[in-house]
Amino acid sequence: MTAINLTHQLQYRIIVECSKGNAPVTIAGFMAEEQTEAMLCRHLSNLCLQSDGSFLCTQLLISKLMLQWQQSFKMNATQTLQLAASVEEQNVQSVCLYKTKESGTEQLINKIQF
């Protein structure tokens, strides 16, 4: 019988799409266990309900959420990426959660429209 590793960590990214048609911006990247995926999606959806739709507010909320996730899910890596000032003045169109599969391809897990 083969043992299954239940603590397999996968790479996730949170991407923000802005309303002015600029390229999507990666806000955060992290590693998490796949079994926490549904909870991550719920937390991200709740975060979007709290946002006023501006990029700066959404970025701040995501930064706070990343700190909570790092503590709650014992993530072994987290990163918040820096952004250009021109993006910070825009409104958010959607927030997306992507998962990188073992094959290296990315899969959209959750997309929250504003």
C-alpha positions in Angstrom: 0.0 0.0 0.0 1.3 3.5 -0.9 1.1 6.3 1.7 -0.4 9.6 0.5 1.3 12.8 1.6 -1.6 15.0 2.9 0.6 17.9 3.7 1.6 18.5 0.0 2.0 22.2 -0.5 1.0 24.0 -3.7 1.8 27.5 -4.9 -1.0 30.0 -5.1 -1.1 33.6 -6.4 -3.6 36.4 -5.8 -4.0 38.6 -8.9 -5.9 41.9 -9.2 -7.4 43.0 -12.5 -8.0 46.7 -12.8 -10.8 48.4 -14.6 -8.6 50.5 -16.9 -7.5 47.5 -18.9 -3.9 47.4 -17.6 -2.2 44.0 -17.3 -3.2 42.0 -14.2 -1.1 42.7 -11.1 0.1 39.9 -8.8 -0.4 41.1 -5.3 0.7 38.0 -3.3 2.2 34.6 -3.8 2.2 31.8 -1.2 2.4 28.1 -0.5 -0.5 26.3 1.2 -2.0 22.9 1.6 -4.5 22.0 -1.1 -7.1 20.9 1.5 -7.3 24.6 2.7 -8.3 25.8 -0.8 -12.1 26.2 -0.1 -11.4 28.2 3.0 -8.9 30.4 1.2 -11.6 31.1 -1.4 -14.2 32.0 1.2 -11.8 34.3 3.0 -10.8 36.1 -0.2 -14.5 36.5 -1.1 -15.3 38.0 2.3 -12.3 40.3 1.9 -13.7 41.6 -1.4 -17.0 42.5 0.3 -15.1 44.7 2.7 -13.2 46.6 0.0 -14.5 49.9 -1.4 -13.3 48.8 -4.9 -10.2 50.9 -4.9 -6.9 49.3 -5.6 -5.2 50.7 -2.5 -8.0 49.5 -0.2 -8.0 46.0 -1.8 -4.2 45.8 -1.6 -4.2 46.7 2.1 -6.9 44.2 2.9 -5.0 41.5 1.0 -1.8 42.3 2.9 -3.7 41.9 6.2 -5.3 38.7 5.0 -1.9 37.3 4.1 -0.7 37.9 7.6 -3.7 36.0 9.0 -3.2 33.1 6.6 0.5 32.9 7.4 -0.4 32.5 11.1 -3.5 30.4 10.7 -2.4 28.0 8.0 1.3 28.0 9.0 2.3 28.9 5.4 6.0 28.4 4.8 6.2 31.3 2.3 4.4 34.5 1.7 5.2 37.5 -0.5 3.6 40.8 -1.2 4.8 42.4 -4.4 5.5 46.1 -4.9 3.4 48.1 -7.4 3.7 51.2 -9.6 1.9 54.4 -8.4 -0.2 54.5 -11.6 -1.9 51.2 -10.7 -2.6 52.3 -7.1 -5.1 55.0 -8.3 -7.3 52.6 -10.2 -10.4 50.7 -9.3 -10.4 46.9 -9.1 -12.4 44.9 -11.6 -11.8 41.5 -10.1 -9.6 39.6 -7.7 -8.4 36.1 -8.8 -6.8 33.2 -6.9 -4.6 30.9 -9.1 -3.1 27.6 -8.2 0.0 26.2 -9.9 -0.4 22.5 -10.6 2.4 20.0 -10.4 2.7 20.1 -14.2 3.6 23.8 -13.8 0.4 25.1 -15.4 -1.8 27.6 -13.6 -5.5 27.0 -12.8 -8.0 29.7 -11.9 -9.5 28.7 -8.6 -11.7 31.7 -7.7 -12.6 35.0 -9.5 -14.4 37.7 -7.5 -16.0 40.4 -9.7 -16.4 44.0 -8.3 
